[in-house]
Amino acid sequence: MGALDGVRVVDVGLLVQGPQAGQTLSDLGAEVIKVELPGMGDQARWIPLSATDLRAPFFEACNRGKRSMTLDLRTSDGGKVFRKLVDTSDVLLANFKPGTLDAWGFDYETLSSTNPGLVYAMGSTFGPDGPGAQREGADLAGQSAGGLISTTGTDGGPVTPVGATIADHIGSMNMCVGILAALFTRQQTGRGQRIDVSLLGGQIYAQASEYTAYLMTGEVPGRSNFGHPLIPMAYGILETSDGFIALVGLLPDKREAFYKAAGVSELIHDARFAPLIYTTEVRKELFSLLAPGFRTKTTAEWAEELDKMGVRYAPVNDYAQAVVDPLVTANNYIVELEDSNGEKKRVVGSPIRMSETPTKPSVAAPELGQHTEEILLELGYSWEEIGELADSQAI
């Protein structure tokens, strides 16, 4: 039994923000029906690994375990089917440009009039209100407008996006939180509600501490400089002989052993590094002094040394290193599952562990329209009516 057993979700999301929210709800046990445009489907299906490898990682990652039905919401017949589907569901989620569903006659007020318990979750790039809210965008827009990109890199160097769709991901998690809270409230009131989240809002909230520092001082915290602009301690990235390692703070009682291991024993009594909190300039000086010693050993050797000292650290893994990290595999963050053909595949597991209602990641995403007829039959359509829907290009 999953935590959301019995909850039906209609997912008309695209790319990452909406679909990943649906994926999370699916892992938690919900039934998720993905509604896609006939002949086209989610645009994520059209972002392949390469020109010669047409597998689509964005689609596979965000749609495992769902059922796919094709339905053109812009047609009269397609709209009727959609209304019937939504009337039998608990949650509708989407991340179209604001107003798109409203223009097709699927605004919250209309849908909730026949399904008052409906949780109606909408994601956007810039939020539902304000000048420019109607602009289309994607993850890069969220990272940019939300200020995240301005924090990357080093002083004087170019900024760069984060190498993951982090704005989309945070937006999807905010959508899930809103949906779960609304489902909880519905248990008391019997009514659903509308939820709005955005990439921009998610990025602001994800940097709440940094924005709060700015609001307190009027000063922009600045670039990460291999660490964090608001944590001027022994906190940052150091190069080793074969990679990089993160030094995650250095308490005073660990300093003597640490400085000796790094080959800078003279720093033990250096007054500049006696405080727990450094100025930015002192932090940069400390890391420049540590750098030569750290480059004399491998990341694994430094991990062993730091473990012995009780100093907090983490190796800077690439994806190939992370997927075989014992901490990743032991916690099922990457799992091996068997597909319908008996082939074993590694997929990203759920980061959520629940003792009584465990999450259950699925191995495969659906083919476009794979379950259309199955779902229509469940809704009470006859084979003759399904044929008529196909003839009218509603499905």
Helices and strands as residue ranges (DSSP letters): E 8-11, H 17-27, E 31-36, G 43-46, H 57-63, E 67-70, H 76-87, E 91-94, H 100-103, H 108-114, E 119-124, H 139-145, G 149-151, H 166-189, E 194-198, H 199-206, H 208-217, E 235-239, E 244-248, G 252-254, H 255-261, G 265-269, G 271-273, H 280-294, H 299-309, E 313-315, H 319-322, H 326-330, E 334-338, E 344-348, H 372-378, H 383-391
